[in-house]
Amino acid sequence: MFRLWLGLVLGCFCSRRRLLTANLALRQQLSVLKRRHPRPMLTAADRLFWLLARRLWSSWKEALLLVNPETVGQWHRAGFRWYWSMLSRVRKTPGRKKISKEIRELIFKMVAENPNWGAPRVHGELLMLGLDVSERTVSRWMRRAPRVSEAAQRWRTFLHNHREVIAAVDFFAVPTVTFGLLYCFFIIAHDRRRILHFNVTRHPTSIWTAQQLRDAFPYADVSRFVVFDHDAKYGLEVPATIRAMSISPLRSSIACPWQNGVAERWVGSCRRELLDQVIPLNEKQTPGRRKPCVGRGR
């Protein structure tokens, strides 16, 4: 019986507290409506009132009439962004101090004049000059160093002057009807953009790729240079096989597809003219396996 009476008294107290809170919320909205404006305008104090009500009062949505409850949440998120933006302006910038423009230019100059130097060597040279820069910072700025246009020009000149004896090697993936992947391997000659060899497999390995090269160049009269990228499918067997056939392997730089542009352009032509029109089921139905479909690329 004592618990029943205690619960009744607490219930009356809680209901009275909720009633007072709802009355306060309605009075606040009434004061907003009494303002002399064509449309009631909410001030920062009004928004702060409802933000506190949202935080402390569980039934605040029932008494809110002027705006949607989602608007109050937007006010809170906007205040959150404003609060942390102000803190970020007041506080000092974390981390190390920014290096000066002179040090950056010195790093770029070292990279241009010594392309074989790595970040530890450049960092050591800077420490010998009395410049306190971390090795990680040096490595980050070395990646941002401007590329030497002469190196790119030398590579294009080499491809142009030796295009009769250069072949390019590459892979590209083809999705099947059953949502699998087929890996197409091809060898293309630079002189007339002729496809010298083409094959398809579901599981490309370095041993399989090396065998494709032997099938493509069975005789002594072969290309003098083979261009390919840093794909893990080539492994160590493919470069060794190319050297065993008295051919010079030429690997393009990392993330530089333009250095193997002949192969990349042929892949684009093959996708637009063949693979965008046909979805193969397996290796036998791949369009490139048919002799008439393999010809001069663009």
N, C-alpha and C positions, 0 to 999 in steps of 0.2 A: 504493500500500500504506500509505503514511504517513497519507493522508487516511482510509483505512478504520479504522486503529487509533485515530486521533484521534476519529472519530465514535463508535466503540465506547466509548471512555473517557468522552466527554461524555454518551453515552446512559446509561451506568451511573450517572454523577453525577446526571443529571436524574431518572432513575427513583428514585434514593435520596432525592433532595430531595422528590419527590412523595410517596414513602412516608412520610417524616418528617412532612410537612404533613398527610397524611391521618390519621396516628397522633395528631397533636396535636388535630385536629378531633374524632376519636372519643373521645379522653380528656376533652375539654372537655364533650361531651355526656354521658359517663359520670358526670362529677362533678355534672352537673345532676340526673341520675336518682337519685343517692345521697342527695339532700337529703330531709329528713324532712317531706314534704308529701304529702297525698293525691294531688295532681297536681303534677308538676314545674313550678316557677315559674322563668321566665327573668328574670334581673336586667338592669339596664342594662349591666353589664359583659359579660354573655353576648351581648346584642344588639350591643354595640360590637365584640366579637370576630368575629361573623359578618358585620358590615358591612365590617370590614377584610378578612376572608377573601374576601368577594364582590368586593372591589376589587382584591386582589392575587393571588388564586389562581383560575385558570381552571376547575379541576375541583372547585369547592367544592360543587356540587350533588350530586355522587356520594356525598359523605361526610355530607350533612345528613339526619338521620333524625327529629329531634324536631318540626320544623315544616316547612311547605311552602316551597319556594324563593320563591314569590310573597310570603310573609309577610316575608321579609327585605327584599324590595323595598319593601313598605309601611313597614317600619321606617325605611328610608332616606328615603322621601318625607316621613314624619312628622318625622324629624330635620331635613330641609331646611326644612320650614315653621317648626319651632321656632327654628332658627338665624336665619332672616331676621326672624321676629317679634321676637326678642330684640334684633337689631340696630336694627330700626325703633323700639323703645322707648328704646334708649340714645341713638341719634343725634337730632340736632335736627330739627325739622320743616322740610323743604325749602321753598323758595319765599318769597314775601313774607309778612309778618306779617298775621294776620287783622285786618280792620278792626273797629272797635268798633261796638257796638250804636247809639251816638249817630250815627255817620256813616251807617249803614244807614238809620236813621229819617230823617235829613236828606235822603238820596237819594230815599227814598220820598215825602217831603213835596214835594220839587222836582218830581218826576214828576207827582204829583197836582195841584199848583197850576199847572204849566206843561206840559200834555200835548204841546205842539208842540216842546219842547226835545229835542234828541238827546243822545247821550253826550258829544260834544265840548263842548257848551254847559254841561252839568252838571259836567263835569270842570273846565272853566275857572272856574266859580263856586266850586268847592271849593278850587282852587288860590288864588283870591283871598282865601279865608277862612283860608289857611295850612294846609290839610289835604293831606298828601302821599298821594294815591291815584292809581293809574294809570287811564288811560282805559278799558282793557280790564276792569278790576275794576268801574268805574262802569257799563259796558255790561252786564256780567253781572248786577249787582244791580238794574239798571233792568228787566231781563226778569222778575225775581222780585218786582217791586213788586205789591202787592195791587191787584186790579182795582176800579175805582170802580163800585159797584153802581148809582149813579144813571145812569151812561151806559147800562148794560144796560136799566134801567127806561125810559129815554127812547126807546130803540130799540123795545122792545115796545109802548110807548104809541103810537109813530108807526105801526107796522104795524097796530095795532088800530084806530086812528082813520081810516086811509086804506085799509083793506083792499078797498073797492069799486073803487079805481083803481090797485091794485098787481098786477103780474104778476111771477112768478119764472121764471128760466131756469136750466137745469142740464143736465149730461151724466151718463150712467152707462154702464158697459161691460157687454156681454153676451157670454159665451163661446159659440162655435159648436161643432158636432160635429167639425169639422176642426181644432179647437184654435186658431181665429182669434179675433179680437175685433171686435165690432160696437159702435159708439158711438151711443147713443140720445140724441137731443136733444128736449127738450120745453119747452113754455111752459105754466104753470099759473096760473090766476087765484086771488087770495087770497080773494075774496068767497065763492064757492060751491065752491072746490076743483075748478074745471072745467079740463080739458085743452084749451087753445086751439090748440095745434099740436104735432105729433109727427112725427119723421122719423128715419131710420137711415142711417148711412154707415160705411164702413170707414176713410175718411181724412178726419177732421174738420179743417177749416181755418177761419180767421177769415172768409174771403170766403164760404164755404159757410154759416157760421152767420149772417152778416149777411143773406144772401138768405132764410134761413128766417124771420128777423124781418120782412122785407118781406112775405113770404107770409102771416105770421100777422096783421099789422096793415096791411091794404091800404087802409083808409079812415081818415078823420080822427078818427072816434069810437073812440079807443083808450085804453089805460091811460096814466095820467100818470107812473107810476114802474115801472121794471123792476129787479128785484133779481137780481144774479148775483155769482159769486165771482171769485177772481183766477186762474182757469185760463188757461194760456197759449194755449188754443184761441181765446180771444176776441180776443187781439191788440189792435191799435189800431182795426181796422175796425169791430168791433161797437160800442164806445162811440160812435164817430163816426156810425154808422148810427142808433143810438138817439136821439142828439141831433138828427139831421136830421129825424126824425119827430116832433119837439117833445115828446119823452119824456125824463124825467130819469133817467139811469142811477145806480143805487145799488149800490156794490160792498161786499160784506160784508168784515169784517176777516179777516186771514189766520188759518187754523186755528180758525175760529169757525163751524162748520156750523149752530149753533143760530140764527144770524142769518138763515139761509135755511131755517128749519125746515119750512115748508109743502112746499117741493120735496123736502127730505130725507125727510119722512114718506111722501110719495107714492112715492118710489123704493123705500122699504122695503115698502110695500103691493104695488107692482108685482112686486118680487122674490118675495115670499111667495106671492102669488096666481097669478102667471103664470110667471115665469122659473124658479121652482123645480120647476115641473111639466113644462115643455117646454124642449127644447134645440134652438134653431133651426139650420138649415143655412146660410142666407144672409139677405140683407136682406129678401127677399120673405116668408120664413117667420117673421119676428119677430112675436110675438103682438100687440105694440102697434100694428103697421101696420094691423090690421083695425079697422074702425070700431066694432063692438060692444064691443071690449075696452077702448076708451079712453073713460073716463067720469069720474065723480066720484071723487077720491082720498080717502083717509082721513087 
